[in-house]
Amino acid sequence: MYAKENSMRQVTSIQFVSDEKGNTQAVLIPIREWEKIQKELKMLREMKSMKKHLRKALSEVKKMKQGELPKMDMKSFLNEC
């Protein structure tokens, strides 16, 4: 068993499962730690999606300014959402 200090300054028990040759096959962590990881992963995925949509929106605004796309008024924009 291996104890590691995480960024929250709590000591977390981590267990490494090895095969007969000593190769690590799995890692066991406490369920609370797993839940924290899942929550952070969800948040990161949401942020990634938001950035993707913002990039697309900025690209569309640029194309509108260049005349490559028709400009849109606020009412049309809100109806699109």
Rosetta blueprint (number, residue, H / E / L):
1 M L
2 Y E
3 A E
4 K E
5 E E
6 N L
7 S L
8 M L
9 R L
10 Q L
11 V E
12 T E
13 S E
14 I E
15 Q E
16 F E
17 V E
18 S E
19 D L
20 E L
21 K L
22 G L
23 N L
24 T E
25 Q E
26 A E
27 V E
28 L E
29 I L
30 P L
31 I H
32 R H
33 E H
34 W H
35 E H
36 K H
37 I H
38 Q H
39 K H
40 E H
41 L H
42 K H
43 M H
44 L H
45 R H
46 E H
47 M H
48 K H
49 S H
50 M H
51 K H
52 K H
53 H H
54 L H
55 R H
56 K H
57 A H
58 L H
59 S H
60 E H
61 V H
62 K H
63 K H
64 M H
65 K H
66 Q L
67 G L
68 E L
69 L L
70 P L
71 K L
72 M L
73 D L
74 M H
75 K H
76 S H
77 F H
78 L H
79 N H
80 E H
81 C L
